[in-house]
Amino acid sequence: MTFRSEADAERLAGLDASALLAQLGCPAGEIGVAVGDLMERVNAALIGASYSKLGLEAGEHILEAGLGNGGHIASVLARASRLTFTGIDISPTMIAAARSRNSAFAERGQVTLEIASVASLPFPDAAFDKAIAVNAVYFWPELTAGLREMRRVLRESGVLVIAAMTPEASLTMPFTEHGFKVYGPTSLREACFEAGFDRVQIERYADAPSAPATPRREFFLVRASRMSRGMSEECR
Ligand SMILES: C[S@@+](CC[C@H](N)C(=O)[O-])C[C@H]1O[C@@H](n2cnc3c(N)ncnc32)[C@H](O)[C@@H]1O
């Protein structure tokens, strides 16, 4: 396993699986910083695939919920011209890390980072063109309510992408014993419709093992959108 720094490696060396899993829902303190760095590295390919699914276009406003340490933001902004990025996370440690890594973008007004929960997003209706949450729905207090909040802040015909491990993949570690909520495709699809999206596509994505002898991880990539009024009745 490779870490961003030796200090990260030392902080995580003594951590057993249950302490690591407990940190994933809200990384905190020095260990939280190291966990954020680990997630950045291990989840880089998944985050890239999820953003490809989102299909960013010039000038769009993006919201990411549960963004972790924000190490990926520069590569997101490079995907199209004139993008602006807003990230929220319940973890003050992750927001501090993301702010320090993206201060130049923040000074230019291209990046905004806030401590907030998906349960109550501090943004007006229809503020964003695209929204995304990677490896985050497991911790949301309520899936449909979180999706409804994400839809509320999306403009009409805005797009949401959710990346979440499959129930089969969740068996590789005691995720559910540590409070992770893992959803099958039917639950994800129904929750999206209930939250007011009217187009939902779900595909499976498997990423390469991050280290030898590590199991291949499989995720659902959910792409949900809401067509503009008028179209939705004819084209459902
Ligand atoms: C497993 S980490 C994933 C981080 C990053 N997206 C990735 O894939 O590497 C989950 C993140 O979601 C955040 N989180 C948990 N509950 C949340 C909530 N209700 N609202 C917003 N963020 C939340 C955690 O603090 C954590 O940073």
The ligand as an SDF file (V2000), in Angstrom:
LIG
                    3D

 27 29  0  0  0  0  0  0  0  0999 V2000
  -16.2250    7.0640    2.2400 C   0  0  0  0  0  0  0  0  0  0  0  0
  -16.0160    8.8000    2.2000 S   0  0  0  0  0  0  0  0  0  0  0  0
  -15.9180    9.0970    0.4400 C   0  0  0  0  0  0  0  0  0  0  0  0
  -15.1120   10.2840    0.0770 C   0  0  0  0  0  0  0  0  0  0  0  0
  -14.9140   10.4810   -1.4370 C   0  0  0  0  0  0  0  0  0  0  0  0
  -16.1620   10.8060   -2.0820 N   0  0  0  0  0  0  0  0  0  0  0  0
  -14.3230    9.2440   -2.0450 C   0  0  0  0  0  0  0  0  0  0  0  0
  -15.0210    8.5080   -2.7680 O   0  0  0  0  0  0  0  0  0  0  0  0
  -13.1390    8.9930   -1.7890 O   0  0  0  0  0  0  0  0  0  0  0  0
  -17.6250    9.4330    2.6000 C   0  0  0  0  0  0  0  0  0  0  0  0
  -17.6510   10.9240    2.8400 C   0  0  0  0  0  0  0  0  0  0  0  0
  -19.0180   11.3320    3.0100 O   0  0  0  0  0  0  0  0  0  0  0  0
  -19.0820   12.2340    4.1040 C   0  0  0  0  0  0  0  0  0  0  0  0
  -20.4620   12.2120    4.6510 N   0  0  0  0  0  0  0  0  0  0  0  0
  -21.0120   11.2910    5.4780 C   0  0  0  0  0  0  0  0  0  0  0  0
  -22.2940   11.5910    5.7540 N   0  0  0  0  0  0  0  0  0  0  0  0
  -22.5710   12.7250    5.0660 C   0  0  0  0  0  0  0  0  0  0  0  0
  -23.7440   13.5530    4.9570 C   0  0  0  0  0  0  0  0  0  0  0  0
  -24.8890   13.2610    5.5970 N   0  0  0  0  0  0  0  0  0  0  0  0
  -23.6700   14.6640    4.1800 N   0  0  0  0  0  0  0  0  0  0  0  0
  -22.5180   14.9870    3.5450 C   0  0  0  0  0  0  0  0  0  0  0  0
  -21.3770   14.2530    3.6200 N   0  0  0  0  0  0  0  0  0  0  0  0
  -21.3970   13.1340    4.3680 C   0  0  0  0  0  0  0  0  0  0  0  0
  -18.0000   11.7460    5.0610 C   0  0  0  0  0  0  0  0  0  0  0  0
  -17.6120   12.7290    5.9860 O   0  0  0  0  0  0  0  0  0  0  0  0
  -16.8980   11.3380    4.0970 C   0  0  0  0  0  0  0  0  0  0  0  0
  -16.0120   12.3900    3.7980 O   0  0  0  0  0  0  0  0  0  0  0  0
  1  2  1  0
  2  3  1  0
  2 10  1  0
  3  4  1  0
  4  5  1  0
  5  6  1  0
  5  7  1  0
  7  8  2  0
  7  9  1  0
 10 11  1  0
 11 12  1  0
 11 26  1  0
 12 13  1  0
 13 14  1  0
 13 24  1  0
 14 15  1  0
 14 23  1  0
 15 16  2  0
 16 17  1  0
 17 18  1  0
 17 23  2  0
 18 19  1  0
 18 20  2  0
 20 21  1  0
 21 22  2  0
 22 23  1  0
 24 25  1  0
 24 26  1  0
 26 27  1  0
M  CHG  2   2   1   9  -1
M  END
$$$$
